[in-house]
């Protein structure tokens, strides 16, 4: 007969196995849609904008193969966004350490090229893209350029929906990869805004948000959108997030952050770094609705 002591012993032995099986084999292949709806003070009345965000793809076989990226693209297109933003880190570093195998940036960009949105697909680079595997970002720039996906590096473009304009800003990477220095220049990017329309800032790392009060004194930026943190990638029961790659710890770890009426949304991302494991932070497509579209609150 299995008494209580033996049951607890067997359960204790089984728990690490079950955790590992789920964290390595199941959660990395999940895909959820995380929805946010907000109307920042600077956002024009009557303008509703649906933004899909894909962050931290980290293309790698077998977990984030071109076929899996195609599935993510199909799920994104089904959401019918007005605009798709790619928040950086398409390259994976794990193969450098013998984990998995590389997916070329041509294959990654080819899969992403099937994204469809009336206001386009726009990308920034991440720190992994600028690392030694990405050759300072040249591999990603070349592949994305070949497939018509613009990469924004300290650049601003004016977009319009239903006769109302706004600006999209794409920031250079703040970690710099092989360059060993910051490549972002928000004042330069803000200087390209040519009218009084509000702006959306796409940046890989969320740390820039702490500098916004000094850099965006006129409060032109209605919303900042970032990735990079993976939401911690692993959240252990009772222990929480163990590591966030940020100078500010858990302050900008994940989700919708509001500071002094400024809005930041940090995606938990899609891929993995360090180890091919996720737990408590399933891969996500982020869908942001700016303005009131008349639907129930998310």
Secondary structure, 3 states (H helix, E strand, C coil): CCCHHHHHHHHHHHHHHHHHHHHHHCHHHCCEEEEEEECCCCCCCCCCEEEEEECCCCCEECCECHHHHHHHHHHHHHCCCCEEEECCCCCCCHHHHCCCEECCHHHHHHHHCCCCCCCCEEECCCCCCCCCCCHHHHHHHHHHHHCCCEECCCEEEEEEECCEEEEEEECCCCCCHHHCCCCCCHHHHHCCCCCCCCEEEECCCHHHHHHHHHHCCCCCEEEEEECCCHHHCEEECCCEECCCCCCCHHHHCCEEEEECCEEEEECCCCCCCCCCCCECCCCEEEEEEECCCCCCCC
